[in-house]
Amino acid sequence: MKVALLCSGLGHVNRGHEIFARDLFNLLHDSIDITLFKGGGSPTAREVVIDNVPRNAACLSDIHLAVSPRWKVAMQEQERLRIETETFAHGALRPLLEGGYDVIHCLEQEVCERLYGFRHLFARTPKFIFSNGGAIPAAKLPSSDFVQEHTEYNLQHSARHKAFCIPHGVDTTRFHPGIPTDFRARHGIPADAFVVISVGTICYWHKRMDYVIRELAQVPDAHLVIVGQECADTPEIIALGKQLMADHITFTKLPHDELPQAYAAADVFVLGSLFETFGIVYIEAMAMGLPVFCTDHPNQRSIVRNGVFLNLKQPGALRDALAQRDPALMRQLRERGPEIVRDAYSLDRLKSAYIEQYNRISQTQVRLPVHSLRTQLRDNMRNLLRRLSHRA
């Protein structure tokens, strides 16, 4: 069994999506024949770098879109991602054709859609898995043979006949309580400060870091630490943070290997987004023993299980929850979080589930379309509509 794991963003950005790809490859590469196809970084015998136009390329800095100024940044980000994934998919085609893979596991929907359309080119038809990292509903899923969902809630809205569920996981040898840290000293944060950490892209449109700042600015004893990737929104959000919180806010960007030190310096974790497909940062924080304050959504309740769930559309909700936090509840959450992660999200516990699914999928028969009266009528109708549209 040969498996290809594809992630166009790996080597360009460091979000939960890319962390998942790296952790999954590291988890499995000693047990199965798996090759990591990535968008950047250094190649190795088992890691192939695919030529592409990355989302952060300078040549994509002047994207012109006919959209409302309110949505301009978000739509530009989507367009950058589209260019990266489509160029990545075309760049990956040749090594995939030559590699003889049984399973092709795609983490981006555009990559999966594009490559699935080329499956008739393979000498032996591979099975395509789409990892649904965006909670895409069944009607809008890209073409694939199988779909990986990450929560039971998302599984209920997926293409049930071909979907399976394996959650994201955490390396509990790296994320656990008691890690020594000098993060506070390095960033001038008082040893007795109440530190709140939020991890994610510093933007308005998803992670809602502006909401987190406005709420924390009203909690007198709080020091806010924001760790995340930058985007076009970031300068304005940093300016807002400095305006409202002065020296009680810290912005930084860290390699994933250094992230445990930042968590270890905090007292609680918050995330301002109204929905996450999964949110690896939730379980990283829980593994570190941090109480999690997050959106009150069925998906997040099923992931976090023990946390403080809030209506984050409501101004003042996060402020009040942090200002009125119950010490007994905080102690209970600090104790329970690592236990939940060890039981449900430890990478070691998920390893056998991945191997089992890959083996099952590799042995499943898939069929290419064949010529029939039905396909002939469909093609004739498509050609007729095309000719009519050209005449119009």
N, C-alpha and C positions, 0 to 999 in steps of 0.2 A: 504494500500500500504506500503510495506516494501522495503527499499532501502539499499544496501550495497555499500559503497564507499571504494575502495581499492587503497592504495598507499604504495608500498614496501619501498620507500625511506624515508617516513615520520618517523622521529625519528633517522635517520642516517645522513642525509644531509639536507641543508637548501637552496635549489634552488627555482626558480620560480615554478617548478612542485609541490614541497611539500607545498609551501606557498598556491598555488591554492587549494590543497586538504584540508588543515587546514581551510582556509577562507570559502570554500564551505560548509564544515561540520558545522562550527560555524554559518554560514548564515541560514542554513536550520534546524538544529536539534530541534529548538523550534516549528517548523511548520509541519514537517513530521516525520515519523518513519524511521530515517536514522541511520545506524551504520557505524562507521569509522574503517576499518581494516588497521592497520599501522605496519611498520616493527620494530619500537622501541618505547621507552618511557614507560609511565605508563598506565596500563589498567584502565578503568572506566566502568560504566554500559553501556555506548554507544560507547566506544572505545576499540577495541580488538587488543591486541598486538600478532602478528603472529610470531612464531619461524622461523628463517631463518638464512642464512649465509650472513651477511651484506657486502656490497661492500667494506667497509673499514676494514674488519676483518683482523687480523694479519696473519691468516692462508692463506690469498690470496696474501701475499706480494712477493711470488716467482713464479709468473706465467710465464711459458716458452712458447713463441709463435714464429713460424717461419715466421717473418715479417721483413720488412725493419726497420733499426734503426730509420728512420725518423718518422715512424708511430707506433713505439713500445708503447709509453705512451698511445696514443689514443686507440689502440687495447687492451691494458691491462685494460683500464677503461671500455671498452665495455664488456670484459670478466667478470670483477667483477660485472658489472650490470646484466649480464646474469645469473650468479650464484645466486645473490640476488633474482632476480625476479622468477626464477624457483623454488628455495627452498621456497620462500614466497607463490607461487601459490599452491604447494603441502601442505604446512602448513595450508593454508586458506580453503582447500577443506572440511574438516570435519565440522568446524563451519558454513560454507555456506550451506552444506547439511542439517544440523540440524536447520538452522535459518529460513527456509521457506521464503526466499526473493523473491519478485516479480521482482526487478531490481538489477542487479549487474553492477556497474559502475567502470570500470578498467582504471587506468591512465597509466599503462605500457603495451606495446604491448605483451611482453612475458607472462605476467600474464594473459592477456585476451586470448591469443592463447591457453595457456595450460588449463585454466579453461573451455573455450568454448568446448574443446574436451571432457570434463567430463559432459556435460550438460545432457546426457542421464541417469545419476545417480540420478537426482533430482526427488522427488515425483511429484512436480509441476514445469515444465520447466520454469526457470527464463529467463528474457530478458537481454542480455548482451549489454552494451554500452561501446565502446572504445573511450576514450578521446584522440584525435590525437595530442598529444603535440610535435610530431616530424615532422609534415607536410608530413607524409608518403603518397605517391600517391595511387590512387585507386587500382592499380595492386598489391601493396605490403602491403595492410592493413591486419592486423590480422583478423582471423575469428571473427565475431560479428554479432549481429542483428541490431545495430544502431551505428553510428559514430558521435561523437561531434567534429566539427571543431570550431576554435576560431576566424577565420577571413573569410570574404567573398571571398578573394583571394584563400585561401586554400579550401574553399567549392567548388570552380569551378574545382578543381583537385581531388576531393574526389569521393566516391561512392554515387552519387547523389540520388539514389533511397532509401538510408537508412541514409543519412547524414542530420544533422541540425547544425545551427551555434548559439552558445552563446559565446561571448568573455570572456576573463579573466576580473576580476574586481578588484577594489581597495577600501579599507575601508577608505572613505574620512573623517571619524572622527579621523583617525590616521595620514593620509597623507594629509596635507593641508598647505598653506603658513602661515608664521608667527609663526611657532613652535619655542619656545626659545631653544637655544642650547649653550653649552660651548665646543663643539667639537674642535673648533680651539684652544682654550686655553689649553685643555687637551693634544693636540698633538703638541703644539708649533708652530702653523701656525699663521703667522702675521695677524692681524685684517684687514689690507688693501691689502692682497694678492688676486690675481685672482685665485680662487680655481675651479679646474675641477675634477669632481667625476666620477668614473666608477665602476659599481657594477656587479660582476660575478665571476665565477671560474677563478683563477689566472693561466691561461694556454695559450699555444701557439695555439692549434688546433681548437678552436672554438671562444672563446672570444677575442683572438689575443691581449692579454694585452701587449705583446712585441711591437706590432705596435703602440699601444696607447702611450707607454713610449717613443719610438723613436720620435714620432711626437711631444709630449708635451715637450721633452727635447730641442726642437728648438723654443719654444715660451718663450721669455725671462721673462715675468712677471708671468708665470703660476706655480701654485703648484698643483700637481696631488695627488688625494686621490683614492686609490684602495681598495674597500671593497669586499671580496669574500672568497669562500671556497678554500682550498689548495689542490694541487694534486702533482704528481711527477714532474711536470714542475716548480712548484712554487719557489723552492730555486734559480734556474737559473734566473727566471724573477725578483725576488727580488734583486739579485746581479746586474742584468742589470740596474734596476731602480736606485740603489744606485750609480752605476758607472756613469750613464749619468745625473742624476738629484740631486745627493748628498742629501742635506737636504730639497730639494724642492719636495720630494715625501713621501707619507705616505701610508703604507700598514696596513690594520687592518681587523679583522673578528668580526662581530657583530651579536647578536641575531636579529631576524627580528623586534622585538618590539623597538629596539634602532636605527634601520636604519633611521627613520625620522630625528633624530638629525644630522646624517651625511649629508643627503641631505640638511638640513637647513643651513649647514655651507658652502655649495658650491654656485658657481655662474652659472655654466652650467653642463650638464650631457653629457657624451660621452659613446658610446659602439662600440668596434672595430670589432664585428662580421659582416660577410658579409651577413648573413641571420639569422633570428629568426622566429620560428613558430609563436610566439607572442611577448614575451619579456615583462614580467610584470614590469621589472625595467623601461621601457620606461614610462609607465603610472604612476608608482609611482613618478618618477621624475617630470612628467608633473603636477601631483596633487600637488606637492610641489612648483610649480611655476618656475621650472628650464627649460630653453631652452634645447632642445634635439638635439644633433649632432649624426647622425647615417647613416647607409648604404642607398644608393639610390636604393631601391628595391620596386617593386609595393606593396608587403605585408607590408613593413614598412611605406610606404607612406599612406596606407589605415588605419593603426593603429594610427600613430603619428599625421597625418593630417597637423599640423603646426609644422615644425621643419626645421633643416638645413640638407639636404640630400646630401651625398657625395659619390664619387667613392673611397671607402676605400681600393681598390686594388692599388690605385695610391699613391706612396710615396709623401708626402708633402701636400696631400689634406686636411687632418685634421689640420695640422700645419697652413696652409694658412687661412683656415676658422676661426680658433680661433684667429690668430694674426690680421686678418682684420675684425673682427666681427663688425657689425653695431649696435651701441647703440640703435637706434630706433627700429631695428628688435628685439633685445634682450628684450626690454621693451614689445613689442607686444607679443612675445612668452611667456613671464612670465605671462602676463594677460590672454592669450587665453588658455594656457595649463590646468589650473584648471577648466575652463568652459567646455572644451572638456571632461574631465574626469567625471565631474558631470553629463553631458548629456548622455554619452555613456558607461562609465565604472564603475559607482558607484555600489557597491555590492547591495545596497538596490533596485536599479532599475532592477537588474538582477534576484532578488529573484523570482519574479512571473514567469519569463521565465523558470527557472529550475523546479519549481513546475508544471507548465503546461506541460513541456516535460516529466517529470517523470510520471505524471498521464496518458498522452497519451500513453506512451510506456508500462506502466504496464497493460493497457487494450488491447494492441495489441496481436493478436494470433500469436504464433510461432509454427512451426511444426518440430518434429524430423524426421530424415530420416526413410523411411519405405522400407521393402523388396519389390523388383520388378524385373522384367526381366532385366531392365537396370542396377540395382545395382548388380545383380547376374553376369551379363556379365563383369561388371567393376571389381568385386572381382576376378572372374576367370582369367581375363587378368593380374591383379596385381600378383596373385599367380603364374601364368605361368612365368612372367618376373622375379619373385623372384627365382624360381627354376632354370631358365636359368642362372641367374647371379651367383648362387652358383656353378653350374657346370663349369662355366668359371674360 
